[in-house]
Amino acid sequence: MGVTQENKVIARTVLGAFGGKPKVTKYWDDNKNSSIDILSVSDQPQEGITSYSTLGLSDHSINYEVNGTPLRIEIVAAMESASDIYANVLSTCAFNIINSNFSCAPGVIFKDVISMYDQETDMKHVMFVPPFLWEEDLELLEFSNKSVTWLMALPISEGELQVAEKHGPDYLQDLLESKQIDIFDIKRESVA
């Protein structure tokens, strides 16, 4: 199956937001049944940082509709280029949706998607947040068969997960912002 017109528009939109020279890599699940493309751009939004986006995840349901139209997502992220696991982390998040029918929305946390690739970091999970790094460029796309928006995968620790479970994801997001965490550092210290 070729690339759909919708996915071409999505790729152009992401590339317009990220800038730079893209590289697209196909990732397969463990059973080689499902695949997801991950677009990466080095040195964006700044030198030493790589930006990532799924391409084609929006072909799969997250069990949401807006005005009768399926709402779908693509996942974006930015991480220090020295970390070589984040494309795998995004592919695992995508396979949670594709293969396991996980739902995904702002504040949702996918557990252990980082720790399965790196046991040495305090960051274990990802919390999905609006893509604030690219909010002006990644706006809702409306197609005849679906609407597509973006969510950013933000690494969080076990302690931060517990804060979100106790006080809610908005509280955690405010805490992370008030502590001015380095969102690009997968090895950062936990704030909780």
MIDRENSE-142513 format. One line per 5 residues: for each residue x, y, z of C-alpha. Coordinates in steps of 0.5 Angstrom, whole numbers, plus 500, padded with zeros to 3 digits. Each point is the difference from the previous one (the first is absolute). Layout:
<atoms>
X/Y/Z | ...
</atoms>
This chain:
<atoms>
500/500/500 | 503/507/498 | 500/506/504 | 493/503/500 | 499/508/498
498/501/508 | 507/497/502 | 503/505/495 | 497/506/503 | 502/498/507
507/499/498 | 500/506/497 | 497/504/506 | 505/496/505 | 506/502/495
498/507/500 | 499/501/507 | 507/496/502 | 504/503/494 | 507/497/498
501/493/496 | 496/495/502 | 501/492/500 | 495/495/500 | 501/493/503
495/495/501 | 499/496/506 | 497/493/501 | 496/497/506 | 503/494/503
496/495/496 | 501/504/494 | 493/501/499 | 499/507/500 | 505/506/498
500/508/502 | 505/505/496 | 504/505/505 | 502/506/497 | 506/503/503
504/507/499 | 506/501/503 | 502/507/503 | 493/502/501 | 497/504/503
508/501/502 | 507/497/499 | 500/494/504 | 493/498/500 | 496/495/496
493/501/498 | 495/494/499 | 493/499/497 | 496/494/499 | 498/500/492
494/495/499 | 497/499/507 | 494/505/499 | 498/494/495 | 498/496/507
495/502/505 | 501/503/507 | 492/499/501 | 498/508/500 | 496/503/495
499/508/499 | 493/502/497 | 499/493/497 | 507/500/497 | 505/495/503
506/504/503 | 507/497/499 | 507/501/503 | 507/500/498 | 505/500/505
506/506/500 | 506/500/505 | 507/504/501 | 506/497/503 | 507/501/501
503/496/494 | 505/497/504 | 494/495/502 | 499/495/495 | 494/497/503
494/505/499 | 498/498/493 | 499/493/503 | 496/503/506 | 496/503/495
499/494/496 | 498/496/506 | 495/506/502 | 497/499/493 | 499/492/500
497/501/507 | 494/504/496 | 501/495/493 | 500/494/504 | 497/500/507
495/506/498 | 503/504/505 | 496/507/500 | 504/506/501 | 499/508/502
503/505/503 | 502/498/507 | 500/492/499 | 506/497/502 | 503/494/496
504/496/506 | 507/497/499 | 501/502/493 | 507/503/501 | 502/495/506
499/494/495 | 506/503/496 | 504/504/505 | 500/497/507 | 505/505/503
496/507/499 | 495/502/505 | 495/501/494 | 496/494/500 | 493/502/496
498/506/496 | 494/504/501 | 496/503/494 | 500/508/500 | 498/505/494
506/501/496 | 502/507/503 | 507/500/496 | 496/500/493 | 493/503/502
500/505/495 | 502/495/494 | 496/494/502 | 493/502/500 | 494/495/499
500/497/493 | 493/499/497 | 499/494/495 | 493/497/497 | 501/494/504
504/502/507 | 503/506/503 | 507/500/503 | 503/503/505 | 507/499/504
502/498/507 | 507/501/503 | 503/494/504 | 503/503/506 | 505/495/504
498/500/507 | 503/496/506 | 496/495/505 | 500/505/505 | 497/505/495
495/495/498 | 497/499/507 | 499/508/501 | 496/499/493 | 496/495/503
499/503/507 | 499/507/498 | 498/500/492 | 505/501/494 | 498/507/500
503/501/507 | 506/496/497 | 501/504/494 | 500/507/504 | 505/497/505
505/498/494 | 499/507/497 | 501/503/507 | 507/496/501 | 502/502/493
502/493/498 | 504/499/494 | 495/496/496 | 506/498/495 | 504/496/505
497/493/501 | 505/499/506 | 498/506/504 | 498/500/507 | 493/498/502
496/506/504 | 496/495/504
</atoms>
